[in-house]
Amino acid sequence: MATAQPMYHAPTFDATVDELETLKQLEMGAAIAVPDALKHHLSGRLLDWGYISKSPAGVFAITDTGRKLIRRQDN
């Protein structure tokens, strides 16, 4: 049985334009569920880095860390 390799994380996170737009949509209160996330090409990186969270029902929400990322990008 093969052992799963730990996921590699680059030392810094450079958000794409699409990822920032997704975070802004979530901050404005847009609810994004798994089917919509697939349509909007929601990046798994946002979840991996803790910028968004996923509820047991499969709905994504922005985290405080995600809000801080948006504020840094807007300055």
C-alpha positions as CSV (number, residue, x, y, z in Angstrom):
1,M,0.0,0.0,0.0
2,A,1.4,3.4,-1.0
3,T,1.8,6.1,1.5
4,A,0.3,9.5,0.7
5,Q,2.9,12.2,0.3
6,P,2.3,15.4,2.2
7,M,1.0,18.3,0.0
8,Y,3.7,20.8,-0.9
9,H,3.2,24.4,0.0
10,A,5.3,27.2,-1.5
11,P,6.7,29.5,1.1
12,T,4.4,32.3,0.1
13,F,0.9,32.4,-1.4
14,D,0.4,34.6,-4.5
15,A,-3.3,34.8,-5.2
16,T,-4.5,34.8,-8.7
17,V,-7.0,37.4,-9.9
18,D,-9.7,34.7,-9.9
19,E,-8.9,33.6,-6.4
20,L,-9.0,37.3,-5.2
21,E,-12.4,37.7,-6.9
22,T,-13.7,34.6,-5.3
23,L,-12.6,35.9,-1.8
24,K,-14.3,39.2,-2.5
25,Q,-17.5,37.5,-3.6
26,L,-17.5,35.4,-0.4
27,E,-16.8,38.5,1.7
28,M,-19.8,40.2,0.2
29,G,-21.9,37.3,1.4
30,A,-22.3,35.3,-1.7
31,A,-22.8,31.6,-0.8
32,I,-20.8,29.2,-3.0
33,A,-21.6,25.5,-2.7
34,V,-19.6,22.7,-4.2
35,P,-21.4,22.6,-7.6
36,D,-21.1,26.4,-8.0
37,A,-17.5,26.2,-6.9
38,L,-16.7,23.8,-9.7
39,K,-18.4,26.2,-12.2
40,H,-16.4,29.2,-10.8
41,H,-13.2,27.2,-10.8
42,L,-12.8,27.7,-7.0
43,S,-9.2,27.1,-6.2
44,G,-8.4,24.3,-3.8
45,R,-5.4,26.4,-2.8
46,L,-7.7,28.8,-1.0
47,L,-9.0,25.9,1.2
48,D,-5.5,24.4,1.6
49,W,-4.1,27.7,2.8
50,G,-7.0,28.5,5.1
51,Y,-8.4,31.5,3.2
52,I,-11.8,29.8,3.0
53,S,-13.6,27.1,4.9
54,K,-16.1,24.5,3.9
55,S,-19.2,23.6,6.0
56,P,-20.4,20.0,6.4
57,A,-23.1,21.0,3.9
58,G,-20.5,21.8,1.3
59,V,-20.9,25.6,1.4
60,F,-17.7,27.7,1.3
61,A,-17.1,30.8,3.4
62,I,-14.3,33.3,3.7
63,T,-12.1,33.1,6.9
64,D,-10.5,35.9,8.8
65,T,-7.2,35.0,7.1
66,G,-9.0,35.4,3.7
67,R,-10.2,38.8,4.7
68,K,-6.7,39.9,5.7
69,L,-5.4,38.7,2.3
70,I,-8.0,40.9,0.5
71,R,-7.1,43.9,2.6
72,R,-3.3,43.4,1.9
73,Q,-4.0,43.2,-1.8
74,D,-6.2,46.4,-1.8
75,N,-3.5,48.5,-0.1
